[in-house]
Amino acid sequence: MEPAEYQMMFEVEDHHWWYVGMQRLTTSLLDQFYSQPNNLKILDAGCGTGAAALYLSAWGQVTGMDYAHLALGFCQQRGLNQLSQGTVIQLPFAAASFDLVTSFDVLCHRTVGDYRDALAQFYRVLKPGGRLFLRLPAYNALRSHHDHIVHTEHRFTAPELRQALAGAGFITEKISYANSLLFPAAAGKRLLDRIWPDQSGQSDVKPNPPWQDKLLAPILSLEAHWLTRFSLPFGLTVLSLSRKPG
């Protein structure tokens, strides 16, 4: 990503409605599989500025890894110190090192290259029985100005991701779309962006009026309860939890 995007992410992700909602979805799904507190060894691969690593620490010891030195600097400002610089296609860790690997909105980036190489690396560093939690943007048809700014190369579908995980040797335990309630409004906005392109040079990650975050975060968070019971058929995001046999 562009350096300015890391700065903006660091400034807004503790209260921006999208990040708050995604945290709720993530923690609800993890609670289905793990107790809190726990002593898992966790890798957050592509940890960005570290907000996810903070809340993942409820389940164990988190190692944050990112390619960007700038991102790791922001992690240190959050008080995180178990950090490593590296890429998801060449993880700097020994085989069978982690109980849980998370990677949120990373495999979609153009700098990753073939995301299947990253899946093979995740498989390698997981212990037998360990799990992989992925979050990725959905549907190439919804590519937007935001994707251009944050260097999104590819948006995924659930069947595509399921097939790739199986090809890497994983057993998929949960796969679903998310951000479904707001899907119609967001899809409409992205179609309008194609007619009247955004000339601001900014991504969608930016400060919102407080009322907007207070309105939209609970709407997205509603889906957390549903995801513990069933999978959603469409949305702006794809979530998956899969397991390495063993």
HELIX and SHEET records of a PDB file:
HELIX    1   1 PRO A    3  VAL A   12  1                                  10    
HELIX    2   2 TRP A   17  PHE A   33  1                                  17    
HELIX    3   3 ALA A   51  LEU A   56  1                                   6    
HELIX    4   4 SER A   57  TRP A   59  5                                   3    
HELIX    5   5 HIS A   69  GLN A   77  1                                   9    
HELIX    6   6 ARG A  110  VAL A  112  5                                   3    
HELIX    7   7 TYR A  115  VAL A  125  1                                  11    
HELIX    8   8 ASN A  140  LEU A  142  5                                   3    
HELIX    9   9 HIS A  145  ILE A  149  1                                   5    
HELIX   10  10 ALA A  158  GLY A  167  1                                  10    
HELIX   11  11 PHE A  183  ILE A  195  1                                  13    
HELIX   12  12 PRO A  210  LEU A  227  1                                  18    
SHEET    1   A 7 LEU A  83  GLN A  85  0                                        
SHEET    2   A 7 GLY A  60  ASP A  66  1                                        
SHEET    3   A 7 LEU A  40  ALA A  45  1                                        
SHEET    4   A 7 PHE A  98  PHE A 104  1                                        
SHEET    5   A 7 LEU A 126  PRO A 137  1                                        
SHEET    6   A 7 THR A 237  ARG A 243 -1                                        
SHEET    7   A 7 ILE A 171  ALA A 178 -1                                        
END                                                                             
